[in-house]
Amino acid sequence: MLKITPYMGPLVIIVSIAGLWFPLLGYFMLLVFGAIFLIAPFRGRWFCGNLCPRGSFMDFWVGKVSEKRKIPKFLKSYWIRVPLFMLMIVFMGYRLMNTHGLINQIGMVLVIMCLVTSSIAVVLGVTIAPRTWCTFCPMGTLQSIVGVNKYPLKMDIEKCIKCHKCEKICPMHLNIVDMTHNPDCIKCGRCIDICPKDALSFGKSVKDA
């Protein structure tokens, strides 16, 4: 991860809380969406593991009080994730249409969206695991689809000693040892850092390999 990653979390508090009095802060969400659309086609979910303020908040703040239980597999199902993504798009579109183009009202819609989703993320993060929300986050789902084969995590099978340290530290609870590639890898690099045999690395896209 980047050196700045642990310090991105407070931005969630600023937008979600201060935004209720200063709606223009909601436009920060547009910067987030823009970064996602620019990065995902080349690096998949790299934004989630390195620049996402909510992800940072969940890892380094909520993680301190989390139950840290196993994330339920059904939450990773696209049968849940795709409908949730569509629901969010429809709801946002409806709310934005009712703003009549007023700048402050548009900002407030974005603030409320950030506040609601962040509240859900915190509840799930405390009761289950920090990155529970990230497993079915609509924006994360979009990135995993757009950048499905980009910048994959690769393993040198000959070096791997099956110690499973990588899986224990993975914030997304991915089955790293037995997988060839998972589009929900958030490219945080923690598994690479902890591997005692340097068996893991990020490489070219699966199509280019």
C-alpha positions, 0 to 999 in steps of 0.5 A: 500500500502507499505511505498515505493510505493509513491517513486517508480515513478521516476524509470519510468523517469530514465528508459524512459529518461536516458535509451535513453543514457544508454540502459542497463537501459532497463533491469530493465523492465525484473525485473518488468516482473519477479516480475509480474510473481512471484506475480500474481499467488498468489496475482493477481494485487497486484504488480500494486498497490504496486510495479509498478513504473508507477502506482506510477508515475501516482498516486502521480505525474500525479494525481496532474494535472489530470482531474480525470474524470470517466474512460470509461467502454469500456477501461476495456473490454477484447475485447480491452485488449487481442488484445492489449496484443497480439499486444504488444507481437508480436511487442516486439518479432519482434523488439527483433528478429532484435537486433541479440542478441546485449545487448545494442539493446535489452536494447533499445527495452525495453527502447522504449517500456517503453517510449511509453507506459508511454507517453500514460499513462501520456496523458490519466492520465492527460486528464481522470484519473491517472490510465486510462492506468492501466485499459487496461495495457497488463501486468495488463491484464495478472495479472488479468487473471493469478491471477483472484481469488487470494487475493480478496477484501472482504466485510462484508455486515452487516457492510457496510453502503453504504457511497461509500467512498471506491469507491470514493478513488479507483484509478481503479474506481471499483464498490466496494460496489456491487461487490463480487470480481473484478480481476482488484483490484490492492490491494492498500488497500486505500478502506480498510483504508478509510472505517469507519466501517472496512467492507473491507479486503483482504482474501483467494482466492475465491476457498479457501474461 
